[in-house]
Amino acid sequence: MGQLDGRVAVVTGASEGIGFASALRFAEEGAYVYVTGRRKPELDAAVTRIGAARASGVQGDVTDLADLDRLFATIGAEGRRIDVLYANAGGTPMSPLAQVTEEDYENATQLNLRSALFTVQKALPLLNDNASVILCSSTTAGRGAAGVGLYAAAKAGVRSLTRTWANELKERGIRVNALAPHTTETPMLRGNAPAGTSPDEFLAMLAAGVPLGRVADPAEQAAAALFLASDQSSYITGIELLVDGGVNQI
């Protein structure tokens, strides 16, 4: 038996990377998974890889409230309710203080904080009692890494909401936890290699600052997400689980 047999999960930002790996792992453990993403070809490919019998794709942008409404309307119309909600979608804008613009601020907060808030709020009517809600935080929220202040502040807000919602939803037995990944090898990360630096060289540079000596594989982040989604974490709520190779610990 799988750890999520008979359950329904929703994973946002699941076309690739950590979101896709988590959706795939949830399906392998018996869940039926709704996956979202902005790019239809990539989303369709993700559903194909997971298996059409185990997953549905709903194209949409988590910063667009109408798209979120359509996502949950689709789930409700198919007669399903939600046991696991993973608000994974986000982004890592680089905006040093001296260069921050109003547009940078709006983009960082909408993608990383506002989207998490309204994803969970709009899912509430479909959340089963004793459901698991997982928010994507970041190790940067607890560090002072240069150049990512807006992103770190938005993710610190996500961490704060995790505590508040764990308290607000406790009467329904709904657990709310945050998962905070550190550097993980994804297509997005490889695409962020600076000019003149190959993706492999960039990953090696990042790995040098990790106590375990390497960046994470998306499957390792997915394993942590499964832990928070499943009954293995049935007595855990309000935490931030750092999956960081020791970066924030050592």
KEVO-221965 format. One record per residue (C-alpha): chain; residue in three letters; x negated, y, z. Coordinates in steps of 0.02 Angstrom, whole numbers, plus 50000, padded with zeros to 5 digits. Example, Ala and Ser with C-alpha at 12.3 -4.5 7.8 and 13.67 -1.06 7.14 Angstrom:
<pts>
@cadena = A&residuo = ALA&x = 49385&y = 49775&z = 50390
@cadena = A&residuo = SER&x = 49316&y = 49947&z = 50357
</pts>
This chain:
<pts>
@cadena = A&residuo = MET&x = 50000&y = 50000&z = 50000
@cadena = A&residuo = GLY&x = 49943&y = 50176&z = 49961
@cadena = A&residuo = GLN&x = 49932&y = 50311&z = 50093
@cadena = A&residuo = LEU&x = 50062&y = 50417&z = 50001
@cadena = A&residuo = ASP&x = 50181&y = 50282&z = 49938
@cadena = A&residuo = GLY&x = 50352&y = 50352&z = 49896
@cadena = A&residuo = ARG&x = 50304&y = 50533&z = 49928
@cadena = A&residuo = VAL&x = 50313&y = 50684&z = 49815
@cadena = A&residuo = ALA&x = 50165&y = 50803&z = 49805
@cadena = A&residuo = VAL&x = 50138&y = 50971&z = 49722
@cadena = A&residuo = VAL&x = 49964&y = 51033&z = 49677
@cadena = A&residuo = THR&x = 49938&y = 51205&z = 49603
@cadena = A&residuo = GLY&x = 49789&y = 51245&z = 49493
@cadena = A&residuo = ALA&x = 49775&y = 51061&z = 49449
@cadena = A&residuo = SER&x = 49720&y = 51065&z = 49267
@cadena = A&residuo = GLU&x = 49539&y = 51030&z = 49315
@cadena = A&residuo = GLY&x = 49415&y = 51034&z = 49458
@cadena = A&residuo = ILE&x = 49466&y = 51008&z = 49638
@cadena = A&residuo = GLY&x = 49652&y = 51026&z = 49601
@cadena = A&residuo = PHE&x = 49648&y = 50892&z = 49467
@cadena = A&residuo = ALA&x = 49541&y = 50774&z = 49573
@cadena = A&residuo = SER&x = 49663&y = 50795&z = 49718
@cadena = A&residuo = ALA&x = 49817&y = 50766&z = 49611
@cadena = A&residuo = LEU&x = 49737&y = 50610&z = 49537
@cadena = A&residuo = ARG&x = 49693&y = 50543&z = 49710
@cadena = A&residuo = PHE&x = 49868&y = 50578&z = 49775
@cadena = A&residuo = ALA&x = 49942&y = 50481&z = 49628
@cadena = A&residuo = GLU&x = 49820&y = 50337&z = 49654
@cadena = A&residuo = GLU&x = 49883&y = 50329&z = 49834
@cadena = A&residuo = GLY&x = 50064&y = 50311&z = 49776
@cadena = A&residuo = ALA&x = 50131&y = 50490&z = 49765
@cadena = A&residuo = TYR&x = 50228&y = 50564&z = 49621
@cadena = A&residuo = VAL&x = 50136&y = 50726&z = 49584
@cadena = A&residuo = TYR&x = 50191&y = 50891&z = 49507
@cadena = A&residuo = VAL&x = 50040&y = 50983&z = 49439
@cadena = A&residuo = THR&x = 50032&y = 51164&z = 49383
@cadena = A&residuo = GLY&x = 49912&y = 51267&z = 49280
@cadena = A&residuo = ARG&x = 49910&y = 51416&z = 49164
@cadena = A&residuo = ARG&x = 49838&y = 51329&z = 49011
@cadena = A&residuo = LYS&x = 49957&y = 51206&z = 48931
@cadena = A&residuo = PRO&x = 49831&y = 51099&z = 48834
@cadena = A&residuo = GLU&x = 49726&y = 51071&z = 48989
@cadena = A&residuo = LEU&x = 49881&y = 51039&z = 49095
@cadena = A&residuo = ASP&x = 49948&y = 50913&z = 48970
@cadena = A&residuo = ALA&x = 49780&y = 50826&z = 48969
@cadena = A&residuo = ALA&x = 49781&y = 50817&z = 49159
@cadena = A&residuo = VAL&x = 49953&y = 50736&z = 49160
@cadena = A&residuo = THR&x = 49895&y = 50610&z = 49030
@cadena = A&residuo = ARG&x = 49742&y = 50565&z = 49134
@cadena = A&residuo = ILE&x = 49846&y = 50545&z = 49292
@cadena = A&residuo = GLY&x = 49982&y = 50449&z = 49199
@cadena = A&residuo = ALA&x = 50151&y = 50512&z = 49144
@cadena = A&residuo = ALA&x = 50236&y = 50386&z = 49258
@cadena = A&residuo = ARG&x = 50153&y = 50465&z = 49409
@cadena = A&residuo = ALA&x = 50147&y = 50650&z = 49365
@cadena = A&residuo = SER&x = 50237&y = 50797&z = 49285
@cadena = A&residuo = GLY&x = 50159&y = 50959&z = 49226
@cadena = A&residuo = VAL&x = 50245&y = 51126&z = 49249
@cadena = A&residuo = GLN&x = 50151&y = 51265&z = 49161
@cadena = A&residuo = GLY&x = 50142&y = 51427&z = 49257
@cadena = A&residuo = ASP&x = 50040&y = 51561&z = 49342
@cadena = A&residuo = VAL&x = 50046&y = 51562&z = 49533
@cadena = A&residuo = THR&x = 50033&y = 51751&z = 49533
@cadena = A&residuo = ASP&x = 50198&y = 51761&z = 49437
@cadena = A&residuo = LEU&x = 50345&y = 51738&z = 49557
@cadena = A&residuo = ALA&x = 50461&y = 51690&z = 49414
@cadena = A&residuo = ASP&x = 50343&y = 51547&z = 49370
@cadena = A&residuo = LEU&x = 50344&y = 51488&z = 49550
@cadena = A&residuo = ASP&x = 50535&y = 51494&z = 49551
@cadena = A&residuo = ARG&x = 50536&y = 51389&z = 49392
@cadena = A&residuo = LEU&x = 50417&y = 51262&z = 49468
@cadena = A&residuo = PHE&x = 50525&y = 51230&z = 49621
@cadena = A&residuo = ALA&x = 50687&y = 51239&z = 49521
@cadena = A&residuo = THR&x = 50618&y = 51101&z = 49410
@cadena = A&residuo = ILE&x = 50578&y = 50991&z = 49559
@cadena = A&residuo = GLY&x = 50749&y = 51022&z = 49637
@cadena = A&residuo = ALA&x = 50840&y = 50990&z = 49474
@cadena = A&residuo = GLU&x = 50755&y = 50820&z = 49463
@cadena = A&residuo = GLY&x = 50824&y = 50775&z = 49634
@cadena = A&residuo = ARG&x = 50658&y = 50773&z = 49723
@cadena = A&residuo = ARG&x = 50597&y = 50851&z = 49884
@cadena = A&residuo = ILE&x = 50418&y = 50887&z = 49935
@cadena = A&residuo = ASP&x = 50312&y = 50790&z = 50059
@cadena = A&residuo = VAL&x = 50143&y = 50866&z = 50016
@cadena = A&residuo = LEU&x = 50111&y = 51043&z = 49955
@cadena = A&residuo = TYR&x = 49932&y = 51088&z = 49909
@cadena = A&residuo = ALA&x = 49916&y = 51273&z = 49866
@cadena = A&residuo = ASN&x = 49749&y = 51251&z = 49781
@cadena = A&residuo = ALA&x = 49749&y = 51382&z = 49644
@cadena = A&residuo = GLY&x = 49627&y = 51524&z = 49665
@cadena = A&residuo = GLY&x = 49473&y = 51607&z = 49594
@cadena = A&residuo = THR&x = 49304&y = 51678&z = 49644
@cadena = A&residuo = PRO&x = 49283&y = 51856&z = 49579
@cadena = A&residuo = MET&x = 49113&y = 51935&z = 49605
@cadena = A&residuo = SER&x = 49134&y = 52116&z = 49660
@cadena = A&residuo = PRO&x = 48992&y = 52199&z = 49758
@cadena = A&residuo = LEU&x = 49056&y = 52341&z = 49867
@cadena = A&residuo = ALA&x = 48986&y = 52482&z = 49760
@cadena = A&residuo = GLN&x = 49071&y = 52412&z = 49605
@cadena = A&residuo = VAL&x = 49241&y = 52363&z = 49673
@cadena = A&residuo = THR&x = 49388&y = 52434&z = 49577
@cadena = A&residuo = GLU&x = 49572&y = 52440&z = 49618
@cadena = A&residuo = GLU&x = 49598&y = 52308&z = 49483
@cadena = A&residuo = ASP&x = 49469&y = 52195&z = 49567
@cadena = A&residuo = TYR&x = 49561&y = 52213&z = 49732
@cadena = A&residuo = GLU&x = 49730&y = 52172&z = 49654
@cadena = A&residuo = ASN&x = 49662&y = 52022&z = 49559
@cadena = A&residuo = ALA&x = 49571&y = 51947&z = 49709
@cadena = A&residuo = THR&x = 49715&y = 51966&z = 49830
@cadena = A&residuo = GLN&x = 49851&y = 51912&z = 49709
@cadena = A&residuo = LEU&x = 49760&y = 51756&z = 49654
@cadena = A&residuo = ASN&x = 49696&y = 51700&z = 49824
@cadena = A&residuo = LEU&x = 49814&y = 51769&z = 49957
@cadena = A&residuo = ARG&x = 49979&y = 51826&z = 49882
@cadena = A&residuo = SER&x = 49994&y = 51668&z = 49778
@cadena = A&residuo = ALA&x = 49971&y = 51556&z = 49931
@cadena = A&residuo = LEU&x = 50101&y = 51653&z = 50029
@cadena = A&residuo = PHE&x = 50236&y = 51644&z = 49897
@cadena = A&residuo = THR&x = 50196&y = 51466&z = 49845
@cadena = A&residuo = VAL&x = 50233&y = 51407&z = 50022
@cadena = A&residuo = GLN&x = 50380&y = 51524&z = 50049
@cadena = A&residuo = LYS&x = 50468&y = 51470&z = 49890
@cadena = A&residuo = ALA&x = 50436&y = 51286&z = 49927
@cadena = A&residuo = LEU&x = 50516&y = 51295&z = 50100
@cadena = A&residuo = PRO&x = 50693&y = 51244&z = 50046
@cadena = A&residuo = LEU&x = 50622&y = 51086&z = 49966
@cadena = A&residuo = LEU&x = 50497&y = 51039&z = 50101
@cadena = A&residuo = ASN&x = 50545&y = 50884&z = 50197
@cadena = A&residuo = ASP&x = 50529&y = 50883&z = 50385
@cadena = A&residuo = ASN&x = 50358&y = 50816&z = 50434
@cadena = A&residuo = ALA&x = 50285&y = 50872&z = 50268
@cadena = A&residuo = SER&x = 50102&y = 50920&z = 50250
@cadena = A&residuo = VAL&x = 50054&y = 51091&z = 50183
@cadena = A&residuo = ILE&x = 49873&y = 51118&z = 50131
@cadena = A&residuo = LEU&x = 49803&y = 51289&z = 50091
@cadena = A&residuo = CYS&x = 49640&y = 51315&z = 49998
@cadena = A&residuo = SER&x = 49525&y = 51422&z = 50103
@cadena = A&residuo = SER&x = 49338&y = 51442&z = 50075
@cadena = A&residuo = THR&x = 49177&y = 51432&z = 50171
@cadena = A&residuo = THR&x = 49144&y = 51612&z = 50117
@cadena = A&residuo = ALA&x = 49280&y = 51670&z = 50237
@cadena = A&residuo = GLY&x = 49165&y = 51632&z = 50382
@cadena = A&residuo = ARG&x = 49004&y = 51698&z = 50307
@cadena = A&residuo = GLY&x = 48935&y = 51863&z = 50247
@cadena = A&residuo = ALA&x = 48884&y = 51812&z = 50072
@cadena = A&residuo = ALA&x = 48844&y = 51964&z = 49967
@cadena = A&residuo = GLY&x = 48953&y = 52006&z = 49819
@cadena = A&residuo = VAL&x = 49107&y = 51906&z = 49865
@cadena = A&residuo = GLY&x = 49183&y = 52019&z = 49998
@cadena = A&residuo = LEU&x = 49354&y = 52031&z = 49918
@cadena = A&residuo = TYR&x = 49365&y = 51844&z = 49891
@cadena = A&residuo = ALA&x = 49305&y = 51808&z = 50068
@cadena = A&residuo = ALA&x = 49430&y = 51930&z = 50142
@cadena = A&residuo = ALA&x = 49573&y = 51853&z = 50044
@cadena = A&residuo = LYS&x = 49522&y = 51678&z = 50100
@cadena = A&residuo = ALA&x = 49508&y = 51738&z = 50280
@cadena = A&residuo = GLY&x = 49689&y = 51793&z = 50261
@cadena = A&residuo = VAL&x = 49732&y = 51617&z = 50202
@cadena = A&residuo = ARG&x = 49648&y = 51548&z = 50358
@cadena = A&residuo = SER&x = 49752&y = 51665&z = 50466
@cadena = A&residuo = LEU&x = 49913&y = 51616&z = 50380
@cadena = A&residuo = THR&x = 49871&y = 51433&z = 50411
@cadena = A&residuo = ARG&x = 49879&y = 51462&z = 50599
@cadena = A&residuo = THR&x = 50036&y = 51568&z = 50590
@cadena = A&residuo = TRP&x = 50132&y = 51447&z = 50480
@cadena = A&residuo = ALA&x = 50078&y = 51297&z = 50583
@cadena = A&residuo = ASN&x = 50164&y = 51385&z = 50728
@cadena = A&residuo = GLU&x = 50317&y = 51441&z = 50631
@cadena = A&residuo = LEU&x = 50350&y = 51270&z = 50554
@cadena = A&residuo = LYS&x = 50310&y = 51160&z = 50703
@cadena = A&residuo = GLU&x = 50494&y = 51134&z = 50748
@cadena = A&residuo = ARG&x = 50516&y = 51043&z = 50583
@cadena = A&residuo = GLY&x = 50361&y = 50939&z = 50611
@cadena = A&residuo = ILE&x = 50279&y = 51020&z = 50459
@cadena = A&residuo = ARG&x = 50091&y = 51022&z = 50475
@cadena = A&residuo = VAL&x = 49993&y = 51165&z = 50396
@cadena = A&residuo = ASN&x = 49806&y = 51152&z = 50374
@cadena = A&residuo = ALA&x = 49672&y = 51235&z = 50269
@cadena = A&residuo = LEU&x = 49539&y = 51148&z = 50168
@cadena = A&residuo = ALA&x = 49381&y = 51251&z = 50144
@cadena = A&residuo = PRO&x = 49268&y = 51186&z = 50005
@cadena = A&residuo = HIS&x = 49092&y = 51245&z = 49975
@cadena = A&residuo = THR&x = 49005&y = 51236&z = 49807
@cadena = A&residuo = THR&x = 49083&y = 51097&z = 49704
@cadena = A&residuo = GLU&x = 49036&y = 51045&z = 49528
@cadena = A&residuo = THR&x = 49181&y = 51098&z = 49420
@cadena = A&residuo = PRO&x = 49195&y = 51164&z = 49241
@cadena = A&residuo = MET&x = 49230&y = 51336&z = 49314
@cadena = A&residuo = LEU&x = 49071&y = 51333&z = 49419
@cadena = A&residuo = ARG&x = 48964&y = 51273&z = 49274
@cadena = A&residuo = GLY&x = 49037&y = 51413&z = 49169
@cadena = A&residuo = ASN&x = 48980&y = 51541&z = 49298
@cadena = A&residuo = ALA&x = 48795&y = 51509&z = 49265
@cadena = A&residuo = PRO&x = 48705&y = 51676&z = 49244
@cadena = A&residuo = ALA&x = 48641&y = 51725&z = 49073
@cadena = A&residuo = GLY&x = 48475&y = 51640&z = 49038
@cadena = A&residuo = THR&x = 48510&y = 51500&z = 49164
@cadena = A&residuo = SER&x = 48578&y = 51331&z = 49111
@cadena = A&residuo = PRO&x = 48725&y = 51256&z = 49207
@cadena = A&residuo = ASP&x = 48610&y = 51119&z = 49274
@cadena = A&residuo = GLU&x = 48482&y = 51246&z = 49333
@cadena = A&residuo = PHE&x = 48620&y = 51348&z = 49414
@cadena = A&residuo = LEU&x = 48687&y = 51196&z = 49508
@cadena = A&residuo = ALA&x = 48510&y = 51154&z = 49567
@cadena = A&residuo = MET&x = 48491&y = 51331&z = 49634
@cadena = A&residuo = LEU&x = 48654&y = 51316&z = 49729
@cadena = A&residuo = ALA&x = 48611&y = 51143&z = 49795
@cadena = A&residuo = ALA&x = 48449&y = 51209&z = 49869
@cadena = A&residuo = GLY&x = 48549&y = 51304&z = 50001
@cadena = A&residuo = VAL&x = 48652&y = 51154&z = 50055
@cadena = A&residuo = PRO&x = 48589&y = 51048&z = 50201
@cadena = A&residuo = LEU&x = 48642&y = 50888&z = 50112
@cadena = A&residuo = GLY&x = 48539&y = 50943&z = 49962
@cadena = A&residuo = ARG&x = 48674&y = 50937&z = 49830
@cadena = A&residuo = VAL&x = 48838&y = 51016&z = 49778
@cadena = A&residuo = ALA&x = 49000&y = 50922&z = 49808
@cadena = A&residuo = ASP&x = 49089&y = 50811&z = 49685
@cadena = A&residuo = PRO&x = 49274&y = 50856&z = 49661
@cadena = A&residuo = ALA&x = 49319&y = 50681&z = 49719
@cadena = A&residuo = GLU&x = 49242&y = 50720&z = 49889
@cadena = A&residuo = GLN&x = 49355&y = 50871&z = 49907
@cadena = A&residuo = ALA&x = 49502&y = 50764&z = 49851
@cadena = A&residuo = ALA&x = 49463&y = 50637&z = 49988
@cadena = A&residuo = ALA&x = 49475&y = 50776&z = 50117
@cadena = A&residuo = ALA&x = 49639&y = 50836&z = 50041
@cadena = A&residuo = LEU&x = 49707&y = 50659&z = 50051
@cadena = A&residuo = PHE&x = 49661&y = 50652&z = 50235
@cadena = A&residuo = LEU&x = 49760&y = 50811&z = 50269
@cadena = A&residuo = ALA&x = 49905&y = 50752&z = 50160
@cadena = A&residuo = SER&x = 49922&y = 50580&z = 50238
@cadena = A&residuo = ASP&x = 49971&y = 50508&z = 50406
@cadena = A&residuo = GLN&x = 49786&y = 50491&z = 50446
@cadena = A&residuo = SER&x = 49797&y = 50673&z = 50505
@cadena = A&residuo = SER&x = 49967&y = 50659&z = 50587
@cadena = A&residuo = TYR&x = 49909&y = 50746&z = 50747
@cadena = A&residuo = ILE&x = 49816&y = 50886&z = 50660
@cadena = A&residuo = THR&x = 49889&y = 51056&z = 50619
@cadena = A&residuo = GLY&x = 49823&y = 51233&z = 50608
@cadena = A&residuo = ILE&x = 49643&y = 51184&z = 50571
@cadena = A&residuo = GLU&x = 49520&y = 51234&z = 50437
@cadena = A&residuo = LEU&x = 49428&y = 51080&z = 50374
@cadena = A&residuo = LEU&x = 49259&y = 51133&z = 50304
@cadena = A&residuo = VAL&x = 49196&y = 51016&z = 50168
@cadena = A&residuo = ASP&x = 49032&y = 51106&z = 50142
@cadena = A&residuo = GLY&x = 48884&y = 50990&z = 50155
@cadena = A&residuo = GLY&x = 48839&y = 51075&z = 50318
@cadena = A&residuo = VAL&x = 48820&y = 51252&z = 50249
@cadena = A&residuo = ASN&x = 48926&y = 51336&z = 50382
@cadena = A&residuo = GLN&x = 48873&y = 51218&z = 50520
@cadena = A&residuo = ILE&x = 48683&y = 51208&z = 50518
</pts>
